[in-house]
Amino acid sequence: MDDDFCKPMGLKAGDQVKVMGEVDAQRGKSSNIDVVKIEKMANRNDK
């Protein structure tokens, strides 16, 4: 993840995050994930 996303969210190594997005599967190529939203999880039990 780029610094321009990490710094405003206050993320550091080891933080738990929730990522929501779409998987773009292409035949014969590796899949891409189009990220729509990233949230920092308040505690490890969040899902």
C-alpha positions in Angstrom: 0.0 0.0 0.0 1.3 3.4 -0.9 2.3 6.0 1.8 -0.4 8.4 0.6 -3.0 5.9 1.9 -1.2 4.7 5.0 -0.3 8.0 6.6 -3.7 9.6 6.7 -5.2 6.4 8.1 -2.5 6.1 10.7 -1.5 2.6 9.6 1.7 0.9 10.6 3.2 -2.6 10.0 1.1 -5.3 11.7 -2.2 -3.3 11.7 -5.3 -5.3 10.7 -7.3 -3.8 7.8 -10.5 -4.7 6.0 -10.2 -4.5 2.2 -13.4 -4.4 0.0 -13.1 -4.7 -3.7 -13.7 -6.7 -6.9 -11.6 -9.5 -8.3 -11.0 -9.0 -12.0 -10.1 -12.5 -13.2 -8.8 -12.7 -16.8 -8.3 -16.0 -18.6 -4.7 -16.9 -18.8 -3.5 -13.9 -16.8 -3.1 -13.2 -13.1 -6.1 -11.8 -11.4 -6.3 -8.2 -10.3 -8.2 -6.8 -7.3 -9.9 -3.4 -7.8 -9.9 -2.0 -4.2 -13.0 0.0 -3.4 -12.5 0.7 0.3 -9.9 0.1 3.0 -10.7 0.4 6.7 -8.5 0.0 9.8 -9.9 -2.6 12.1 -10.5 -1.3 15.7 -9.8 -4.7 17.2 -8.9 -8.2 16.0 -12.5 -9.4 16.4 -13.9 -7.0 13.8 -14.8 -8.6 10.4 
